Amino acid sequence: MKMLFARRPMLALSLAAGLAASPAFAADTVVANVNGSDIKMSALAEYGRQMGPQAPYEAVLEVAINNQLVYELAKKEKMDADPDVKAAMKRVEIQLMAQALMQKKVRGAVNDEAIKARYDVAVKNFVPQEEVRARHILAETEEGARSIVADLNRGSDFGELAKSRSTDKGSGAMGGDLGYFVKDAMVPEFSAAAFAMRPGEVSKTPVKSQFGYHVIKVEDKRMASIPPFDQAKPVIARQIAEEIQEKMVVDLREKAKIKRFKPDGTPLEAAKK
């Protein structure tokens, strides 16, 4: 939620929606009392996050006080009975309750033992494969790609051309860098060309794929290796968490009775769970 009066942080208002306090606000002591209502240190976490790490403690505290004062006035004017406010509060409640439950389900299952077991299986089943690190510039037409090759032959910088001319805006913003990948990770035409090239080489002719015409530069080649456990640990933890959450949702959907409707309120036919 956007903070009101952001140019004047002492008057800023925001909605405290965070579930967990940051380390700076970990101690749950009372830091202010407004008309008999306590404001605790943990309540400042979201305000501090929104205002940024450089915000002085006193400024964050004043934001919390401002919110409490406006909240009290809103209660007096029965804003909690307003239909729009009630609908918004319900949406926030649904999101926070769902997030809290997901975190609870994951917390006990994602532990060092489970992560290490998953890592050991990956190490056992690992088969080394060649990886290529490449850049590309994607063009819609062969003519456009050949123009890019010509510019490169005249000494233009590959990364700068990728930023300015590639239709793949995601990699283009990074100078066309696709990182390291194995052969099966890319479409066959692209992989065949990239893996046949030497490090430092740029494709002399455009490579056509379903996405358009690629001009490729191979940066490096290596054999893939298993990362050390400490490096792989957060990735594996995230994978386990996602699997637990996905399974929970799938199980709930299988047991649920769900009806779907079109925007005009008529039934949506042949809908799947």
C-alpha positions as CSV (number, residue, x, y, z in Angstrom):
1,M,0.0,0.0,0.0
2,K,1.3,3.4,-0.9
3,M,2.2,5.7,2.0
4,L,0.3,9.0,2.0
5,F,2.3,12.3,2.2
6,A,5.5,10.4,1.4
7,R,7.4,13.7,1.0
8,R,6.7,14.4,4.7
9,P,7.4,11.1,6.6
10,M,6.4,12.6,9.9
11,L,2.8,12.7,8.6
12,A,3.0,9.6,6.5
13,L,0.2,7.0,6.9
14,S,0.5,3.3,6.0
15,L,-1.2,0.0,6.7
16,A,0.8,-2.3,8.9
17,A,0.4,-5.6,7.0
18,G,3.6,-7.5,7.9
19,L,3.4,-10.7,9.9
20,A,7.0,-10.7,11.1
21,A,9.0,-7.9,12.6
22,S,12.4,-7.0,11.3
23,P,15.4,-7.6,13.6
24,A,15.6,-3.9,14.4
25,F,12.1,-4.0,15.9
26,A,12.3,-7.5,17.5
27,A,11.8,-6.6,21.1
28,D,8.0,-6.2,21.7
29,T,8.2,-3.4,24.2
30,V,5.7,-0.5,24.4
31,V,7.1,2.5,22.6
32,A,4.1,4.8,22.8
33,N,0.6,5.1,24.3
34,V,-2.0,7.0,22.3
35,N,-5.3,7.8,24.1
36,G,-4.8,4.7,26.3
37,S,-3.8,2.3,23.4
38,D,-0.3,0.9,23.4
39,I,1.9,0.8,20.4
40,K,4.5,-1.9,20.6
41,M,8.0,-2.2,19.0
42,S,6.9,-5.0,16.7
43,A,4.2,-2.8,15.2
44,L,6.9,-0.5,13.8
45,A,8.3,-3.2,11.5
46,E,6.1,-2.5,8.4
47,Y,6.4,1.3,8.9
48,G,10.1,1.0,9.0
49,R,10.2,-1.2,5.9
50,Q,8.1,1.2,3.9
51,M,10.1,4.3,5.0
52,G,13.4,2.6,4.3
53,P,16.4,1.5,6.3
54,Q,17.7,5.1,6.7
55,A,14.5,6.4,8.4
56,P,15.3,7.6,11.9
57,Y,13.6,5.7,14.7
58,E,11.8,8.8,15.9
59,A,10.3,9.3,12.4
60,V,9.0,5.7,12.2
61,L,7.5,6.1,15.7
62,E,5.6,9.3,14.6
63,V,4.2,7.4,11.6
64,A,2.9,4.7,13.9
65,I,1.3,7.4,16.2
66,N,-0.3,9.1,13.2
67,N,-1.8,5.8,12.0
68,Q,-3.2,5.1,15.5
69,L,-4.8,8.6,15.7
70,V,-6.4,8.3,12.3
71,Y,-7.5,4.8,13.0
72,E,-9.3,5.9,16.2
73,L,-11.1,8.7,14.3
74,A,-12.1,6.1,11.6
75,K,-13.5,3.9,14.3
76,K,-15.5,6.8,15.8
77,E,-16.9,7.6,12.4
78,K,-17.8,3.8,11.9
79,M,-15.7,3.4,8.9
80,D,-15.4,-0.3,9.7
81,A,-19.1,-0.6,8.7
82,D,-18.5,0.9,5.3
83,P,-19.1,-1.8,2.6
84,D,-16.0,-0.9,0.7
85,V,-13.8,-1.0,3.8
86,K,-15.4,-4.3,4.9
87,A,-14.7,-5.8,1.5
88,A,-11.1,-4.6,1.6
89,M,-10.6,-5.9,5.1
90,K,-11.9,-9.3,4.1
91,R,-9.4,-9.4,1.2
92,V,-6.6,-8.6,3.5
93,E,-7.8,-11.2,6.0
94,I,-7.9,-13.9,3.4
95,Q,-4.4,-13.1,2.2
96,L,-2.9,-12.9,5.7
97,M,-4.6,-16.1,6.9
98,A,-3.5,-18.0,3.8
99,Q,0.1,-16.8,4.1
100,A,0.2,-17.6,7.8
101,L,-1.1,-21.1,7.2
102,M,1.4,-21.7,4.4
103,Q,4.2,-20.6,6.6
104,K,3.0,-22.9,9.4
105,K,2.8,-25.9,7.1
106,V,6.3,-25.3,5.7
107,R,8.0,-24.4,8.9
108,G,8.1,-27.9,10.4
109,A,8.8,-29.7,7.1
110,V,11.7,-27.6,5.7
111,N,14.5,-28.5,8.1
112,D,18.2,-29.4,7.7
113,E,17.5,-33.1,7.6
114,A,15.0,-32.9,4.8
115,I,17.2,-30.5,2.8
116,K,20.4,-32.7,3.3
117,A,18.4,-35.8,2.2
118,R,17.3,-34.0,-1.0
119,Y,20.8,-32.8,-1.7
120,D,22.3,-36.3,-1.2
121,V,19.9,-37.7,-3.8
122,A,20.8,-35.0,-6.2
123,V,24.5,-35.7,-5.7
124,K,23.9,-39.5,-6.2
125,N,21.9,-39.0,-9.4
126,F,24.0,-36.2,-10.9
127,V,25.4,-36.8,-14.4
128,P,27.9,-34.1,-15.6
129,Q,26.8,-32.3,-18.7
130,E,28.4,-29.6,-20.8
131,E,27.2,-26.1,-20.2
132,V,27.5,-23.1,-22.4
133,R,27.3,-19.4,-21.3
134,A,26.0,-17.4,-24.2
135,R,24.5,-14.0,-25.2
136,H,22.1,-13.4,-27.9
137,I,20.4,-10.6,-29.8
138,L,16.9,-11.5,-31.1
139,A,15.5,-10.0,-34.2
140,E,12.0,-10.4,-35.8
141,T,13.4,-10.8,-39.4
142,E,16.4,-12.3,-41.0
143,E,17.2,-8.9,-42.6
144,G,17.2,-7.3,-39.2
145,A,19.5,-10.0,-37.8
146,R,21.9,-9.7,-40.7
147,S,22.1,-6.0,-40.1
148,I,23.1,-6.7,-36.5
149,V,25.8,-9.1,-37.7
150,A,27.1,-6.4,-40.0
151,D,27.2,-3.9,-37.1
152,L,29.2,-6.3,-35.0
153,N,31.6,-6.9,-37.9
154,R,32.2,-3.1,-37.9
155,G,33.2,-3.2,-34.3
156,S,29.9,-2.5,-32.4
157,D,29.7,-3.8,-28.8
158,F,27.6,-7.0,-28.6
159,G,26.1,-6.0,-25.1
160,E,25.2,-2.5,-26.2
161,L,23.5,-3.8,-29.4
162,A,21.5,-6.3,-27.3
163,K,20.3,-3.6,-25.0
164,S,19.2,-1.3,-27.9
165,R,18.0,-3.7,-30.6
166,S,17.1,-7.1,-29.2
167,T,13.4,-8.0,-29.2
168,D,14.1,-10.2,-26.1
169,K,13.8,-7.3,-23.6
170,G,14.5,-9.6,-20.6
171,S,18.0,-10.7,-21.7
172,G,18.5,-7.5,-23.7
173,A,18.6,-5.5,-20.6
174,M,21.5,-7.6,-19.4
175,G,23.4,-7.2,-22.7
176,G,21.9,-10.4,-24.1
177,D,23.4,-12.6,-21.3
178,L,21.5,-15.9,-20.9
179,G,23.9,-17.3,-18.3
180,Y,25.0,-21.0,-18.3
181,F,22.6,-23.6,-19.7
182,V,22.7,-27.2,-20.8
183,K,21.7,-28.3,-24.3
184,D,18.2,-29.4,-23.5
185,A,17.4,-26.0,-21.8
186,M,17.0,-24.1,-25.1
187,V,15.1,-24.7,-28.3
188,P,17.0,-27.2,-30.6
189,E,18.1,-24.8,-33.3
190,F,19.6,-22.4,-30.7
191,S,21.4,-25.1,-28.7
192,A,22.8,-26.8,-31.8
193,A,24.4,-23.5,-32.9
194,A,25.6,-22.4,-29.5
195,F,27.2,-25.8,-28.6
196,A,29.0,-26.0,-31.9
197,M,30.7,-22.6,-31.4
198,R,33.9,-21.8,-29.5
199,P,34.2,-19.4,-26.6
200,G,34.5,-15.8,-28.0
201,E,32.9,-16.7,-31.3
202,V,29.9,-14.9,-32.7
203,S,27.5,-16.6,-35.1
204,K,28.3,-15.5,-38.7
205,T,24.7,-16.0,-39.9
206,P,21.4,-15.6,-38.0
207,V,20.0,-18.7,-36.3
208,K,16.3,-19.1,-36.9
209,S,13.9,-20.5,-34.2
210,Q,10.3,-20.2,-33.3
211,F,11.1,-16.9,-31.6
212,G,12.8,-15.2,-34.5
213,Y,16.4,-14.8,-35.7
214,H,19.2,-15.0,-33.1
215,V,22.7,-13.6,-33.3
216,I,24.7,-15.6,-30.8
217,K,27.9,-15.0,-28.9
218,V,29.4,-17.9,-26.8
219,E,31.2,-16.6,-23.8
220,D,32.3,-19.8,-22.1
221,K,32.0,-23.6,-21.9
222,R,32.3,-25.8,-18.9
223,M,31.2,-29.1,-17.4
224,A,28.3,-28.6,-15.0
225,S,29.0,-29.5,-11.3
226,I,27.0,-29.9,-8.2
227,P,27.2,-26.7,-6.0
228,P,28.4,-27.2,-2.4
229,F,25.7,-27.9,0.1
230,D,25.7,-24.4,1.7
231,Q,25.1,-22.9,-1.7
232,A,22.4,-25.3,-2.7
233,K,20.6,-25.2,0.7
234,P,18.4,-22.1,0.1
235,V,17.4,-23.4,-3.3
236,I,16.4,-26.8,-2.1
237,A,14.6,-25.3,0.9
238,R,12.5,-23.2,-1.6
239,Q,11.8,-26.2,-3.7
240,I,10.6,-28.3,-0.8
241,A,8.4,-25.4,0.5
242,E,6.8,-24.9,-3.0
243,E,6.1,-28.6,-3.3
244,I,4.4,-28.7,0.2
245,Q,2.3,-25.6,-0.7
246,E,1.4,-26.9,-4.1
247,K,0.3,-30.3,-2.7
248,M,-1.8,-28.7,0.0
249,V,-3.6,-26.6,-2.6
250,V,-4.1,-29.5,-5.0
251,D,-5.6,-31.6,-2.1
252,L,-7.9,-28.8,-1.1
253,R,-9.1,-28.4,-4.7
254,E,-9.8,-32.1,-5.1
255,K,-12.1,-32.0,-2.0
256,A,-13.8,-28.7,-2.7
257,K,-17.1,-28.0,-4.5
258,I,-16.3,-25.1,-6.8
259,K,-18.7,-23.3,-9.1
260,R,-17.5,-20.7,-11.6
261,F,-19.3,-17.9,-13.3
262,K,-18.7,-15.5,-16.1
263,P,-18.5,-11.7,-15.5
264,D,-22.2,-11.4,-16.2
265,G,-23.0,-14.0,-13.5
266,T,-24.0,-16.9,-15.9
267,P,-22.4,-20.3,-15.2
268,L,-19.0,-21.0,-16.8
269,E,-19.4,-24.3,-18.5
270,A,-16.9,-27.2,-18.6
271,A,-14.7,-25.7,-15.9
272,K,-12.0,-27.8,-14.3
273,K,-10.9,-27.8,-10.7
